Amino acid sequence: MWVRKWLSDKRRQRYGHYSTMLNELKTEDENASFNYTRLPRRIYNEVLQRTEGRIEKKDTWYRKSLPPGLKL
């Protein structure tokens, strides 16, 4: 099976914006996360909570699904 190495789970966790940037922004002040997402952190978390059931997919045998926060 042909696999795209640049899209592997390990590389996405190490270099991806969702896993690196948003986790770092959660520890910083409110303005830093607002400048990146254009939503206050409280509103972003509320929108994510309300929509994650609709945008969440299931894992398959050949690929893990993307987390809802990444899709949002």
Contacts in CASP RR format, 6 or more apart in sequence:
PFRMAT RR
TARGET T0000
AUTHOR 0000-0000-0000
METHOD contacts of the structure
MODEL  1
MWVRKWLSDKRRQRYGHYSTMLNELKTEDENASFNYTRLPRRIYNEVLQR
TEGRIEKKDTWYRKSLPPGLKL
1 62 0 8 1.000
5 11 0 8 1.000
9 64 0 8 1.000
12 19 0 8 1.000
13 19 0 8 1.000
14 20 0 8 1.000
18 67 0 8 1.000
18 69 0 8 1.000
18 70 0 8 1.000
21 36 0 8 1.000
22 33 0 8 1.000
22 36 0 8 1.000
22 37 0 8 1.000
25 32 0 8 1.000
25 33 0 8 1.000
25 36 0 8 1.000
25 37 0 8 1.000
26 33 0 8 1.000
26 41 0 8 1.000
30 40 0 8 1.000
30 41 0 8 1.000
33 40 0 8 1.000
33 41 0 8 1.000
33 44 0 8 1.000
34 40 0 8 1.000
34 41 0 8 1.000
37 44 0 8 1.000
39 47 0 8 1.000
44 72 0 8 1.000
47 72 0 8 1.000
48 68 0 8 1.000
48 69 0 8 1.000
48 72 0 8 1.000
51 68 0 8 1.000
51 72 0 8 1.000
52 68 0 8 1.000
52 69 0 8 1.000
52 72 0 8 1.000
53 68 0 8 1.000
55 68 0 8 1.000
55 71 0 8 1.000
55 72 0 8 1.000
56 65 0 8 1.000
56 67 0 8 1.000
56 68 0 8 1.000
57 65 0 8 1.000
57 66 0 8 1.000
58 65 0 8 1.000
59 65 0 8 1.000
END
